[in-house]
Amino acid sequence: MARTSAFTVRVQGMRGLQQNVRRLKSRELNNSMRAANKKAAEVVKPEAESTAPKGARDAKSSKRYKPGKLAKSVKVTASVKGAQVKAGSAARVPYAAPVHFGYPKRGIKPNRFLFRAMARKSAEVSETYEREISAVVRQHLEGD
């Protein structure tokens, strides 16, 4: 079962902007929107990497567990509609979800490092996003 983030940024007028972008069908505008979304999410990545649990390997650790691998797996994905900061993958870091959300049956307490990183950087993300979207609007929609 996939879990969703506790943090969502709602931008007033964003739905209308997305509809206008779709109507224009401009590849350059789509790329600019994706880049703006990615730039805003990139603000969270360094904080998430630095606060991700590094852990230490002990005798009970799985052979697949490597200290620091979770921090290295933090990445940003972006689309025209938004961006996400993710950690882990099913193949390389399968323990990312249990570490982040906890696993009570196995005695693993949640360490919500991604949520904390977003909470700490939310003001900076908002400023960056507003600046980037304003630049996209000025460049593509106002100044033709």
Legacy VTK file of the C-alpha trace (Angstrom):
# vtk DataFile Version 3.0
C-alpha trace
ASCII
DATASET POLYDATA
POINTS 144 float
0.000 0.000 0.000
1.509 3.318 -1.061
1.520 6.162 1.413
1.193 9.772 0.414
3.091 12.731 1.740
1.816 14.741 4.668
3.071 17.869 2.899
1.372 19.299 -0.139
1.787 22.796 -1.504
-1.334 24.295 -3.042
-0.845 27.246 -5.363
-3.809 29.489 -5.992
-4.468 29.706 -9.738
-2.201 26.758 -10.543
-4.958 24.625 -12.039
-5.819 27.406 -14.498
-2.152 27.792 -15.416
-1.852 24.039 -16.037
-4.943 24.112 -18.255
-3.496 26.992 -20.269
-0.190 25.170 -20.633
-2.010 22.075 -21.923
-4.052 24.131 -24.389
-0.961 25.817 -25.818
0.768 22.458 -26.456
4.163 24.117 -26.435
7.060 21.736 -25.778
9.279 24.626 -24.699
6.667 25.827 -22.177
6.241 22.284 -20.830
10.005 21.977 -20.377
10.121 25.340 -18.590
7.297 24.295 -16.221
9.031 20.980 -15.484
12.317 22.799 -14.803
10.581 25.266 -12.449
8.950 22.420 -10.538
12.248 20.536 -10.295
14.176 23.602 -9.129
11.709 24.140 -6.275
11.935 20.497 -5.176
15.753 20.474 -5.427
15.789 22.807 -2.406
14.652 19.901 -0.191
17.108 17.291 -1.502
20.297 18.364 0.387
18.385 18.571 3.674
16.829 15.137 3.116
20.212 13.612 2.246
21.888 15.052 5.332
19.101 13.959 7.724
18.590 10.483 6.267
19.642 7.797 8.730
23.146 6.545 7.956
22.931 3.562 10.312
25.590 1.026 11.030
25.839 -2.552 9.952
25.653 -5.168 12.685
25.465 -8.957 12.812
21.672 -8.956 12.377
21.706 -6.673 9.344
20.635 -7.963 5.980
23.418 -8.527 3.481
21.692 -6.015 1.193
21.916 -3.258 3.824
24.743 -0.812 3.270
25.115 2.231 5.563
24.551 5.521 3.725
22.777 3.923 0.774
19.414 5.427 1.773
20.841 8.959 1.823
22.397 8.448 -1.620
19.069 7.244 -3.017
17.245 10.562 -2.443
16.187 11.954 -5.812
13.884 14.556 -7.318
11.405 13.771 -10.075
9.427 16.476 -11.843
6.660 16.818 -14.392
4.597 19.671 -15.750
2.091 19.156 -12.920
4.521 19.032 -9.981
7.600 17.504 -8.396
8.404 14.866 -5.797
11.341 14.096 -3.555
11.723 10.329 -3.186
14.067 7.981 -1.374
14.788 4.335 -2.048
13.777 1.901 -4.747
12.390 -1.618 -4.685
15.545 -3.061 -6.227
18.381 -1.087 -4.610
17.060 0.223 -1.280
14.013 -1.914 -0.403
14.105 -0.886 3.261
13.391 2.820 2.581
9.655 2.641 3.326
10.012 0.688 6.604
12.696 3.139 7.776
10.631 6.193 6.850
7.167 5.023 7.919
8.161 2.441 10.544
7.385 -1.246 10.834
5.833 -1.926 14.271
5.799 -5.723 13.879
9.590 -5.672 13.501
10.209 -2.985 16.103
11.255 -0.333 13.579
10.215 3.165 14.652
9.431 5.706 11.916
12.135 8.167 10.938
10.308 10.633 8.710
13.380 12.412 7.414
11.732 13.431 4.106
8.796 15.058 5.894
11.118 16.873 8.310
13.265 18.116 5.414
10.181 19.511 3.668
8.968 21.145 6.874
12.341 22.832 7.412
12.629 24.048 3.821
8.972 24.874 3.085
9.448 28.660 3.119
12.436 28.427 0.790
10.544 26.033 -1.509
7.618 28.473 -1.699
9.901 31.400 -2.529
11.790 29.433 -5.164
8.594 28.117 -6.731
6.984 31.552 -6.858
10.111 33.056 -8.429
10.465 30.280 -11.026
6.779 30.193 -12.027
6.724 33.987 -12.313
9.715 33.804 -14.649
7.982 31.133 -16.781
4.799 33.200 -17.001
6.742 36.346 -17.943
8.821 34.511 -20.533
6.139 32.421 -22.227
2.711 33.822 -21.519
3.085 37.587 -21.143
5.984 38.668 -23.317
5.167 37.135 -26.728
LINES 1 145
144 0 1 2 3 4 5 6 7 8 9 10 11 12 13 14 15 16 17 18 19 20 21 22 23 24 25 26 27 28 29 30 31 32 33 34 35 36 37 38 39 40 41 42 43 44 45 46 47 48 49 50 51 52 53 54 55 56 57 58 59 60 61 62 63 64 65 66 67 68 69 70 71 72 73 74 75 76 77 78 79 80 81 82 83 84 85 86 87 88 89 90 91 92 93 94 95 96 97 98 99 100 101 102 103 104 105 106 107 108 109 110 111 112 113 114 115 116 117 118 119 120 121 122 123 124 125 126 127 128 129 130 131 132 133 134 135 136 137 138 139 140 141 142 143
